[in-house]
Amino acid sequence: MNSFNDLLLFLDSLLGSSPWFPYVLLGVGIFFTIYLKFPQIRYFKHAWRVVTGKYDKPDAEGDTNHFQALSTALSGTVGTGNIGGVALALSIGGPAALFWMWMTAFFGMTTKFVEVTLSHKYRVKAEDGTMSGGPMYYMDRRLNMKWLAVLFAVATVISSFGTGSLPQINNIAQSMNDSFGIEHMVTGGVLAILLAMVILGGIKRIAYITSRVVPLMAALYIIGALAVIFYNIENLVPSFVSVFQDAFTGSAATGGFVGAAFAYAFTKGVNRGLFSNEAGQGSAPIAHAAARAKEPVSEGMVSILEPFIDTIIICTLTGMVILSSGAWHEKHENEFQRSDMIILAGEYDQNKQEDFDEIARYLNAQTNEVKLYQGEIQVKDGLAVSEGFTILNSRSFAENVVFLLPGEHVYNGKLNVIDGQLKNKEIVVKGDSLIHSASLTTEAFTRGYFGESGKYIVTIGLLLFAFSTAIAWSYYGDRAMTYLLGARSVMPYRVIYVAGFFWASFADTSLIWTLAAVAIVVMTLPNLLGIMLLRKEMKETVDEYWVNFEKDNKKEG
């Protein structure tokens, strides 16, 4: 698994974590925002009217209404990205990462408007009579670029696992274990059965379930978040200030957090923003293609609301909970994931400024002078007695490290270390370090009016958020399979999807997040290329919509 994770990290360094990708993603959003004259602001009020059904046409084709399409798309975006993803971004990039999540969302509102409109315009009726759409259809039917459509559809299938299935259940299982002590495999098994029962019903059952679950889970989570924010109200303004203050300089070191350079915070913020709201990824257009609407632009209007609700509201609440509680820069006792832990050659003291700065530069990829440890570690009664190394976990100095055998038995003997990685797979490593993902959010939610009970809000919220995301992404994947291999391929895909969902419940957390990061970018790039090629048509389609809208209003008047 370590080798596979290394491969994924290498691919991620060339794609999502590369210096060029955030500029491409934001650049497309900025271009369309200017090109279409800030539709996320001008059409915002109109979008709310559309989603309430004010302009519905009774003879429009489709499988769902506007609200159900929005709920399905939101269920695909409001998931672990809002709980675990925000926490991961802040633990890596500090407060500055949240600012770049906001920027991704603001310009992403326009990007989503464009991709949903174009995809809805070129949707088709599938063999089973349901509507099927998504970027692969405009790439094929309008651009005549079959190869690009196939690339996108294949990437969608991969991303349905990397975005929708694997990281969702991984975070659910971790949270259920933290809160209730339920074994990861038990959680995965029960939810895999429930997932199979829902997705076999197709888009109508999915839309029915999500339209009821999404409002409930949002309300529950918002109440819990506000309980923490108001409890720590004196930290709210400083938290907001730190987000803007660090936006163009990077986040300074504080507590156990070693600091994040601007490039690091910028890249992680944009990436987590994309994972959260999926603007530009091309996933939401697949859900919106099922909506009953004669005018593609009207469904594009509805999609403007998604990044706003998902990132600007829900992710901001999560960010303020984590920042105002102070949990993000404090060390907590935890079990170290192997892909979070690294062993360095030499003894570095976090209390010595020179050593602290050197490790900070290393973690921000600003130096090559720090070397990985090679050799053996002698352990007696669970404690390392040999010298010459330093253990880092979750980008922080690890403290009070204990080496254990399964069953909490202390280890005695030698441990082999190659390229900074512990090779004794059966060894459990525990200690104090920073934490990230759902574990960090769970800890932060205990620091409010609900006290320790706050963690149950995260657990239940994560269960609903992430499970609904897995449901929505199963639909995205089966529409992609329908395009690639026809309706007969859908059932085998669903079986594999459910099996992968179960497996990920007990797999390595960081490995899952890295896979998700790679899958997202592989899906996003073809979609961004496609909508840029259709920029003129998009503008003409919007202009035509308003002409027809005014005509219809005059007739009704």
QUIRA-V853961 format. One record per backbone hydrogen bond with DSSP energy under -1.0 kcal/mol. NH is the residue of the N-H (numbers start at 0). CO is the residue of the C=O. If there is no record, write none. Layout:
NH&CO  NH&CO
//
This chain:
4&0  5&1  6&2  7&3  8&4  9&5  10&6  11&7  12&8  13&9  14&10  16&11  17&14  23&19  24&20  25&21  26&22  27&23  28&24  29&25  30&26  31&27  32&28  33&29  34&30  35&31  36&33  37&32  40&37  41&37  42&38  46&42  47&43  48&44  49&45  50&46  51&47  52&49  53&48  55&52  59&56  62&289  63&289  68&64  69&65  70&66  71&67  72&68  73&69  74&70  75&71  76&72  77&73  78&76  81&78  83&79  84&79  86&82  87&83  88&84  89&85  90&86  91&87  92&88  93&89  96&93  97&94  99&95  100&96  101&97  102&98  103&99  104&100  105&101  106&102  107&103  108&104  110&106  111&107  112&108  113&109  114&110  115&111  116&112  117&113  118&114  119&115  120&116  121&117  122&119  123&131  125&129  128&125  131&123  136&133  138&134  139&135  140&136  141&137  142&137  144&138  148&144  149&145  150&146  151&147  152&148  153&149  154&150  155&151  156&152  157&153  158&154  159&155  161&157  162&158  163&158  164&159  165&160  168&164  169&165  170&166  171&167  172&168  173&169  174&170  175&171  176&172  177&173  178&174  179&175  180&176  181&175  186&182  187&183  188&184  189&185  190&186  191&187  192&188  193&189  194&190  195&191  196&192  197&193  198&194  199&195  200&197  201&198  205&201  206&202  207&203  208&204  209&205  210&206  211&208  212&208  213&209  216&212  217&213  218&214  219&215  220&216  221&217  222&218  223&219  224&220  225&221  226&222  227&223  228&224  229&225  231&227  232&229  234&231  235&232  238&234  239&235  240&236  241&237  242&238  243&239  244&240  245&241  249&245  253&256  255&328  256&253  259&250  264&260  265&261  266&262  267&263  268&264  269&265  270&266  271&267  272&268  273&269  274&270  275&271  276&272  277&273  280&277  285&282  287&283  288&284  289&286  290&287  291&63  292&60  299&295  300&296  301&297  302&298  303&300  304&301  305&302  308&304  309&305  310&306  311&306  312&307  313&308  314&309  315&310  316&312  317&313  318&314  319&315  320&316  321&317  322&318  323&319  324&320  331&432  333&430  335&428  339&336  340&336  341&391  342&419  343&389  344&370  345&387  351&348  355&351  356&352  357&353  358&354  359&355  360&356  361&357  362&358  363&359  364&361  365&360  372&342  374&416  376&414  378&412  379&382  381&410  382&379  384&377  385&377  389&343  391&341  392&395  393&339  397&390  398&431  401&429  402&381  403&427  404&408  408&404  410&402  412&378  414&376  416&374  417&420  419&372  420&417  422&415  424&422  426&423  427&403  429&401  430&333  431&398  432&331  440&436  441&437  442&438  443&439  444&440  445&442  446&443  448&226  450&447  452&449  453&450  454&451  455&452  457&453  458&454  459&455  460&456  461&457  462&458  463&459  464&460  465&461  466&462  467&463  468&464  469&465  470&466  471&467  472&468  473&469  474&470  475&471  476&472  477&473  478&474  479&475  480&476  481&477  482&478  483&479  484&480  485&481  488&485  489&486  492&488  493&489  494&490  495&491  496&492  497&493  498&494  499&495  500&496  501&497  502&498  503&499  504&501  505&502  511&507  512&508  513&509  514&510  515&511  516&512  517&513  518&514  519&515  520&516  521&517  522&518  523&519  524&520  527&523  528&524  529&525  530&526  531&527  532&528  533&529  534&531  537&533  538&534  539&535  540&536  541&537  542&538  543&539  544&540  545&541  546&542  547&543  548&544  549&545  550&546  551&547  552&548  553&549  554&550  555&551  556&552
//
